Amino acid sequence: MKSYSLLLLLFLIACGKPLPKLDGVDLQRWQADKNGCAGDRAASAAALARQTESLKALSEMQIVELLGKPDQHELYKRNQKFYTYYLDASARCPSPADTARQLTIRFNAMGLAKEVLVE
């Protein structure tokens, strides 16, 4: 009986939410623009902000597949994680912006995107 439960669980995980298509966001340029230094992310920030709901309930692996590795990640209490993608040139860039906007994704303990904010 336990093996059937485990098999069902693995099947449900494998059949997760499909990756969304983010209209107005060039994902290749997004992924190449680490820390927002080139300004490619800033150009698609408005389009991304309109589509944040489509990122909710995606797994960490799906987010990384879609948006690339985060510029910053933080492990918080109760196994929550935060991924940060800078939309404007961050302090790590040669010419940083005065205030860099960012996309922040909070993952719950199950590894699913629970909250997506553009700030």
BELZIUR-V859288 format. One record per pair of residues at least 4 apart in sequence whose ideal C-beta (glycine too) atoms are under 7 Angstrom apart, sorted by the first residue. I is the first residue (numbers start at 0). J is the second residue. Records with the same first field share a line. If there is no record, write none. Layout:
I: J + J
This chain:
0: 4
1: 5
2: 6
3: 7
4: 8
5: 9
6: 10
7: 11
8: 12
9: 13
10: 14
15: 58 + 61
16: 56 + 57
18: 61 + 64 + 65
19: 53
21: 26 + 47 + 50
22: 46 + 50
23: 43 + 46
24: 29 + 43 + 46 + 47
25: 29 + 43
26: 30 + 65
27: 31
28: 32 + 39
29: 39 + 40 + 43 + 66 + 67
30: 66 + 67
32: 36 + 37 + 39 + 40
33: 70
34: 70 + 85 + 89 + 91 + 92
35: 40 + 41 + 85 + 86 + 87 + 88 + 89 + 92 + 99
36: 88 + 92
38: 42
40: 44 + 85 + 86
41: 86 + 87
43: 47
44: 48 + 86 + 100 + 117
45: 49
46: 50
47: 102 + 117
48: 117
51: 115 + 117
54: 62 + 104 + 112 + 115
55: 112 + 115
56: 111 + 112
57: 61 + 62 + 112
58: 110 + 111
59: 63 + 80 + 106 + 110
60: 64
61: 65
62: 66 + 82 + 104 + 112
63: 67 + 68
66: 84
69: 82 + 83 + 84
70: 83 + 84 + 85 + 89
71: 83
72: 80 + 81 + 82
73: 80 + 81
74: 80
75: 79 + 80 + 81
77: 108
78: 108
79: 105 + 106 + 107 + 108
80: 106
81: 103 + 105
82: 104
83: 101 + 103
84: 101 + 102
85: 89 + 99 + 101
86: 100 + 101 + 102
87: 96 + 99 + 100
88: 92 + 94 + 95 + 96 + 99
89: 95 + 99
90: 95
95: 99
100: 117 + 118
101: 118
102: 117
103: 116 + 118
104: 112 + 115
105: 113 + 114
106: 110 + 111 + 112 + 113
107: 111 + 113
